[in-house]
């Protein structure tokens, strides 16, 4: 068994037989399968990087009702962990990222990063929006530069890092292009470079690959996994695609339909690098999908008034 | 090419008819000048530097007045655009004030500032401030929210957020308002200058009238049109084109 489901109330239960292969960092990559450029990933520590304590968020809808979007979420993300959040649309998973990023305030509860309460935005946590939000009036290089400029880095330092991060996402030749001249996958990589350039401890990604074609997405999965391994960032990745979550995540957290609660957590103990079409990935995804289906049905019932 | 040819034929015909009517001498020349009389007046005006001085004085007032309008209008528009209370109160007032021709501010300005440079500047500012403000407010509202969020997310706040994100993000939405503001400022300036002695183009126009020199009147009118056209057609159009290219709004050529 490579996948463990456990209830959130209880302590995580790792499967004995595979625990060692995952946490012993050297064995985390398949022997011989990892490209030679791939450095050893940093072991995921047990120190929580981001902790959510009793996070709830409700807001007033246009017809005056209060809608509870997120209900009492407790969640810890370990430093260096790749955490994926899946759930049906309308489960508040994007909203949760906005809360961690400090773009919104929770109605109750608080977000801690390194044991400090989050108040407003900060360059230690960078969110990559689903719609990217690249600045069309800036060139690719200037987009990457933006966060560093706001941080007050010197011109030479910024230049050096622009070059480094554009190389990291394979966009060196496009430094002086405008973003509308790039393809969807390239724009996605610009957003990634822009976020990484501010050197955040936590990278928050909101369905970043949802709008891409399958080939580009596969490519970006590989790149993201590589960059994660190279930079050792903590990543919280939101998606509605369970397979993608299993492909990328150390752990997959399943959210309930509105209000968003943590329904279940799944530890993914498959060796890296993984492939989307691997049997093990598919098997793990199927197990999560069964749990997700209940929530999808609930959402269909509410939004369309039917049982499928 | 065809387009240019049509224009040339049209204007040649226009001037031809004008010359013909002048040649027929139906009206005395101080009422109906000849085309060559106007050309002479233009040349003479540039030769004795009176046109250059007038253009210099008027453009300086424009730069100052329009500059104040833009700076003030952006702050005002941003405030009105991001605050519900201000939008309902100040926003409504601005829209109703816009129906007031800016020259109506002149009596008030003269009483406040006397027959001074400040009075004219005041009229110019009042002429264009409203359209800049309303354009900025509009731009603030229509600008996609994502840019503000992305800016904050990357550590921009306060003035940096305004200067590096909100302003450039709203530029495509406010450029037409800025252009309109310029046109209003230009009209206000000329009307203001016509009313009291002030050295500018407007005064030159009135001087032509006082001297019964219709050729000069027409020459100055042509000058006013030309300057308006140059700024609108060259400056604003090229800024707009650049914006479109940068943002990818124009079809690739």
HADDOCK unambig.tbl for C-alpha pairs under 7 A between the chains (distance, minus, plus):
assign (segid A and resid 101 and name CA) (segid B and resid 153 and name CA) 6.95 0.50 0.50
assign (segid A and resid 121 and name CA) (segid B and resid 152 and name CA) 6.48 0.50 0.50
assign (segid A and resid 121 and name CA) (segid B and resid 153 and name CA) 5.69 0.50 0.50
assign (segid A and resid 121 and name CA) (segid B and resid 155 and name CA) 6.73 0.50 0.50
assign (segid A and resid 122 and name CA) (segid B and resid 153 and name CA) 6.78 0.50 0.50
assign (segid A and resid 122 and name CA) (segid B and resid 155 and name CA) 5.85 0.50 0.50
assign (segid A and resid 123 and name CA) (segid B and resid 154 and name CA) 5.97 0.50 0.50
assign (segid A and resid 123 and name CA) (segid B and resid 155 and name CA) 5.67 0.50 0.50
assign (segid A and resid 126 and name CA) (segid B and resid 153 and name CA) 6.21 0.50 0.50
assign (segid A and resid 126 and name CA) (segid B and resid 154 and name CA) 6.70 0.50 0.50
assign (segid A and resid 127 and name CA) (segid B and resid 153 and name CA) 6.70 0.50 0.50
assign (segid A and resid 133 and name CA) (segid B and resid 146 and name CA) 5.52 0.50 0.50
assign (segid A and resid 133 and name CA) (segid B and resid 147 and name CA) 5.63 0.50 0.50
assign (segid A and resid 133 and name CA) (segid B and resid 150 and name CA) 5.85 0.50 0.50
assign (segid A and resid 135 and name CA) (segid B and resid 147 and name CA) 6.96 0.50 0.50
assign (segid A and resid 136 and name CA) (segid B and resid 246 and name CA) 6.76 0.50 0.50
assign (segid A and resid 136 and name CA) (segid B and resid 247 and name CA) 5.17 0.50 0.50
assign (segid A and resid 137 and name CA) (segid B and resid 168 and name CA) 6.93 0.50 0.50
assign (segid A and resid 137 and name CA) (segid B and resid 246 and name CA) 5.84 0.50 0.50
assign (segid A and resid 137 and name CA) (segid B and resid 247 and name CA) 5.98 0.50 0.50
assign (segid A and resid 147 and name CA) (segid B and resid 154 and name CA) 4.83 0.50 0.50
assign (segid A and resid 147 and name CA) (segid B and resid 155 and name CA) 6.25 0.50 0.50
assign (segid A and resid 150 and name CA) (segid B and resid 155 and name CA) 5.77 0.50 0.50
assign (segid A and resid 150 and name CA) (segid B and resid 156 and name CA) 5.74 0.50 0.50
assign (segid A and resid 151 and name CA) (segid B and resid 155 and name CA) 6.86 0.50 0.50
assign (segid A and resid 178 and name CA) (segid B and resid 246 and name CA) 6.48 0.50 0.50
assign (segid A and resid 180 and name CA) (segid B and resid 247 and name CA) 6.70 0.50 0.50
assign (segid A and resid 180 and name CA) (segid B and resid 248 and name CA) 5.56 0.50 0.50
